[in-house]
Amino acid sequence: MNNISLNIESRKTEQSKISANFLSRMAEVLREPEQQRLLEATLRRAGISLRNMHERRDIEQQQVDRVVQDVLRDVPDITLRMFARAELSDLGIMGYAAINSDTVGRALELMYQYHELTSDRYYDTFAVEDGIACVTPTPRLRHMENFKNIAEDSLAGNWRVLNLLLGPGVDTSGAEVCFDFPAPDYEQTFHDVFACNVSFEAERNELRFPAEWLGLPVASANQTLADVCTAMCDRLLGAQRSRETSQMVRRLLLSRPGRRMYRLEEAAAELNLSPGQLRKRLYRAGTSYKKIVLEIRMALAQHYLQDTALPVQEIAYLLDYSQPAPFSRAFKAYFGVAPEQSRNLQ
């Protein structure tokens, strides 16, 4: 660790290094000649050269997303297998901040705080209730069509991080990983990667584990170095950065799939705003709370129709419609086809 240079040029440079590390892990998995040719071809299509890879420069997250989507068509379990090989150092300064934290809980807190350095596709929502810690991936709206892969990405990544922080001496069988889609053809890979209970067709995608693990020490901790790395992450992202209110509302609503939608007054309270302040900020952003709720409902509806076998009636209730008919009307007005027709078109 003492040999690692902490000099970084910019957020873009740091994200490029992390992206290159991600692709290198993929190359480690794709060892067969045919798979190597597949990866080379997908890298070319994404505009990533061997020089980019070697220098770990000028690689954008969107390019990595394209590579992953291309490879998934031929190697559907690539995401799970890739994260099984990952190390915290792959995450650059953020990873070093985490692995030098004093406790597992503090390390995870840093990971979630600076997550956007590693992915622009989703957020991780973290909560503790009744002695259970729970991590839930929340896709950004423009990536809702990749809901399934995002769930695999988030939960496999979080599982790997948790195991690296805990070390080999902790029994992790008390954890549970849940996915809201049916078991795929590569179900065995899930059981190979997660050394705990894995369930499918669950209410939501989440990783659950005993909250007492959060207080366990990280064996490699060096708090001084963790503070330095944390300060560097702040500088990369902007210590006083603020998210637009509309983005905050979308994140709040997307973190609750399968639950009652917040009413405007409830959302305002969650964001420490008055209802009037929330309305005014959304108006200035060119939208409204009602419009955002509809966007979220329709994005989730597409996910449930495409990636699950849930009947339309149940989907309507999951999206907080009192009856299936209003949901079907809203869906048809939004997309131009009824929910049943949308599912049949897939």
Secondary structure, DSSP 4 states (H G I P E B T S, - for coil): -TT-------HHHHHHHHHHHHHHHHHHH--SHHHHHHHHHHHHHTT--HHHHHHT-S--HHHHHHHHHHHHTT-TTHHHHHHTT--GGGGHHHHHHHHTSSBHHHHHHHHHHTGGGT-SSEEEEEEEETTEEEEEEEE-GGGGGGHHHHHHHHHHHHHHHHHHHH-TTS--TT-EEE-SS---TTHHHHHHH-SSEEESS-SS-EEEEEGGGGGSBPTT--HHHHHHHHHHHHHHH-TT----HHHHHHHHHHT-TTSPPPPHHHHHHHTT--HHHHHHHHHHTT--HHHHHHHHHHHHHHHHHHH----HHHHHHHTT-SSHHHHHHHHHHHHSS-HHHHHHT-
